[in-house]
């Protein structure tokens, strides 16, 4: 199972900062996150960047391994 870390508004929508989810690819991981957290996360997830082991990934076919760390990063303001 991959470690999924939620930040800022994504953590608020998910109701947690981190969890472990099983998925074979990014599309399946998105589906697992939405199944677990519903509409609140769905409203945020579409605006988030997703990093797998520190690298941005946009392709739903990208593989997810059991030891990956996946960061869900909503847009941040400020500077």
C-alpha positions, 0 to 999 in steps of 0.5 A: 500500500502506498502512503498518501499524504494530504496537505492544506485543503486536501487534508481538511477535505480528507479529514486526515494528513496521511493514510495508506491505500492500495492501487496499481496505478494513479487512476485507481489511487484517485478512485480509492481516495474518492471512495474513502472521502467522497465529495469533499475531497472530489471538490479539491482533488481536481485542483491538486498537484500529485507527486509520486516520490517527489515527482509530479505525475499527471498520467492516470496510467502511471504505476503506483507501488506499495512503497511509494509516497504520494503527496496531494498538494492543493494550490498554495497562496502567499510567498 
